[in-house]
Amino acid sequence: MPTMLVTGASRGLGLEMVRQYGAEGWRIHACARSPDAATELAALAAGSGGAITVHTLDVGKPEQIAALAAELAGTPIDMLVNNAGVLGHAIERQEPGAFGTIDYDNWMQVHAINTMAPLMVAEAFVDHVAASEMKLMFFMSTRMGSITVLDEGNFYPYRSSKAALNLLVKAISIDLAARGVRTLAVHPGWVSTDMGSAAAPVTPPESIAGIRRVVAAYGADETGRFFQYDGEELPW
Ligand SMILES: NC(=O)c1ccc[n+]([C@@H]2O[C@H](COP(=O)([O-])OP(=O)(O)OC[C@H]3O[C@@H](n4cnc5c(N)ncnc54)[C@H](OP(=O)(O)O)[C@@H]3O)[C@@H](O)[C@H]2O)c1
């Protein structure tokens, strides 16, 4: 069975990925910045017969990324899942991030977690991915970061951090093509996690079931593309 590493596995979409791929029998390195607080993840790991290992990883801490990459040196990782992400003050303060109201310090934090950290994780784990069968780097994006489909403003920090992530997904696909390493960006839908809120129409199990179909349908020669969880291809 393949091996995956997923960031932000404590709750929401990351946790559901661990649940569904774990049920399929994948070997999973599930990362959480506070494993002690991630009780649902701990329960999944405890019942996995050793297939799921929980690691401490705050993706905003470069030394933790480097330490985990070193700890897992020599371990092939078929699918590297950059899932951890933040919406910024849009949640905590109910500020939509509109023109004229931007908190620039918060924007830098959002950019650090949503854009820089995924690249740092990709750089740290490229050898692990290149040594695997699937050689896939997966990035949890959003259609809110697509310039082509943009039809409203607000959420400037979040949108721009994911638009920049999308560019990286494309650039990494070009730079790593010679090593056979592929990239895939996915919009999970508007999902009823803490980030998506209870108003969201898609549940985490529905979203991840769709994402698993997208991953399974992604050909071994495909790279640098952007799909929605239901299989629709999205423009950058
Ligand atoms: N929900 C949606 O509608 C939606 C739509 C489009 C895209 N997305 C994307 O999907 C991904 C997952 O979102 P979600 O809906 O599952 O959100 P969520 O329920 O708020 O979960 C966010 C996850 O990211 C982790 N995280 C945040 N900062 C971190 C850091 N510095 N280091 C490590 N982990 C960190 C959280 O860990 P803690 O528990 O430690 O805070 C949590 O596990 C994000 O990239 C998000 O942008 C979501």
The ligand as a Gaussian input file, in Angstrom:
#p B3LYP/6-31G(d) Opt

LIG

0 1
 N      -13.347000      24.264000       4.441000
 C      -13.441000      24.835000       3.242000
 O      -14.547000      25.205000       2.783000
 C      -12.217000      24.974000       2.390000
 C      -12.397000      25.440000       1.074000
 C      -11.296000      25.581000       0.245000
 C      -10.032000      25.240000       0.717000
 N       -9.875000      24.798000       2.002000
 C       -8.513000      24.469000       2.439000
 O       -8.474000      23.175000       3.019000
 C       -7.418000      23.103000       3.983000
 C       -7.961000      22.525000       5.282000
 O       -8.978000      23.386000       5.745000
 P      -10.129000      22.936000       6.740000
 O      -11.399000      23.351000       6.147000
 O       -9.924000      21.530000       7.165000
 O       -9.815000      23.932000       7.944000
 P       -9.805000      23.736000       9.545000
 O      -10.918000      22.837000       9.937000
 O       -9.740000      25.118000      10.077000
 O       -8.442000      22.963000       9.805000
 C       -7.216000      23.611000       9.522000
 C       -6.094000      22.646000       9.815000
 O       -4.871000      23.313000       9.534000
 C       -4.044000      23.196000      10.690000
 N       -3.096000      24.284000      10.835000
 C       -3.323000      25.619000      10.872000
 N       -2.172000      26.290000      11.074000
 C       -1.195000      25.343000      11.159000
 C        0.192000      25.402000      11.360000
 N        0.852000      26.551000      11.540000
 N        0.889000      24.226000      11.394000
 C        0.257000      23.052000      11.207000
 N       -1.056000      22.933000      11.045000
 C       -1.785000      24.078000      11.015000
 C       -5.014000      23.140000      11.855000
 O       -4.342000      22.642000      13.000000
 P       -4.767000      23.063000      14.528000
 O       -5.874000      22.119000      14.910000
 O       -3.521000      22.888000      15.301000
 O       -5.238000      24.497000      14.469000
 C       -6.061000      22.211000      11.281000
 O       -5.626000      20.868000      11.354000
 C       -6.863000      24.521000       4.110000
 O       -5.681000      24.640000       3.355000
 C       -7.956000      25.385000       3.518000
 O       -7.474000      26.593000       2.997000
 C      -10.945000      24.652000       2.839000

